[in-house]
Amino acid sequence: MICTLCPRMCAAERNSVQGEGYCQMGSEAVVSRIAPHMWEEPCLSGTNGCGTVFFGGCPLGCVYCQNRSISHEKKGRRMSDEELAERIHALESSGVHNISFVTGTHFVPNVIHALKICKPQVPVVWNTGGYERVETLKMLEGLVDIYLPDLKHVSPRLGKILANAPDYFEAATSAILEMQRQTGEPVYDENGLMKRGTIIRHLVLPGCTGDSLKVLDWIKEHMPASTPVSIMRQYTPIKECTVKGLDRKVTDAEYERVVQYALELQLNALIQEKEAAQECFIPDFDLL
């Protein structure tokens, strides 16, 4: 295949086992973990957790990524669409509240095929760094019930430094507007679990709170007031990240500044506990 799935538009050739594009992945899905996951937003995790499917590789590749072993080092194994469908069915049968595909942009055709083989009866979640093409998202319309994108930063300079993507904000905001068009305003069941909608995540980074406030301004201006905004403080430094200033955790004052601004804007903010910034919350990527 010649790949134009993500905003990098590599037009790279990808055969079943390898590719020449930015993500360097082949056309057959590489899966790093399939298992229940308890640490998403409460309206997703509930009591039984999300049924997460983590994919290897990433079209964004942030320098500070906590899931580096799968996003950069591409840990995982190749899996046919038929096996993926079987594993999704087994995961749903375990009682999870939804099926959540994590960083699946470069494997959209595989996900679509698997969902057509076995469409879950629980909501399907698309968990993404936000760096998506609108044209690719339109391929998922009718198959995804809940979108869970990041909106990381506004500054092209930060986009370049942190992910070699100066166009990140332009691409991510266009993608989020498409996600919201597809899902509409949030819908919940009688237990407060989301059935349909878009949740925006924003990870507060050390030294970058000014940019965080601009992210919140965009959400206030462009998204329905009911849109949940998950303000995350889980940033944990990794030794591989050498960007100056990212060698520490977010301070209480930095996180509170962003939270207070979200409250001033009357956003539907979801607040994260300080204890989330620990390595123990990084998933085990050997559960296949």
Secondary structure, DSSP 8 states (H G I E B T S, - for coil): -EE--STT---EEB-SS-BSSSS---SS-EEEEEEEE--S-HHHHTTT-EEEEEES--SS--TT-TTHHHHTS--SEE--HHHHHHHHHHHHHTT-S-EEEES-GGGHHHHHHHHHHS--SS-EEEEE-S---HHHHHHTTTT-SEEEEB---S-HHHHHHHHS-TTHHHHHHHHHHHHHHHH-S-EE-TTS-EEEEE-EEEE--TT-HHHHHHHHHHHHHHS-TT-EEEEE------TT---TT-SS---HHHHHHHHHHHHHTT-EEEE--GGGSSGGGS--TT--
